[in-house]
Amino acid sequence: MTPSSLNAPKSLEETTSWIIGRVAYYVRLPAEEIAVDASLADYGLDSVYAFSLSADIEDEFGVTADPTLLWDFETVAALAEYLVNGGGQE
């Protein structure tokens, strides 16, 4: 991916909202039911979804996102903060 194709940096609020939307999609729940401080594993986000979500993160943020990232930063809030602070940048 070239630098010109990367999306512009997002705020913490935008990043949090985006993650909530993706998690809600994968676990088939309304976004309003995804709590920012709950463990993603509590929603049933398994390794298959972790691979998919990490690919979504790479596409959306232009960063490297190993699927284990979802276990290292296991809440929406922690993951969003990591991404906003440049996590995964090479």
Secondary structure, DSSP 8 states (H G I E B T S, - for coil): --GGGS-----HHHHHHHHHHHHHHHHT--GGG--TTSBGGGGT--HHHHHHHHHHHHHHH-S---TTHHHHS-BHHHHHHHHHTTTT--
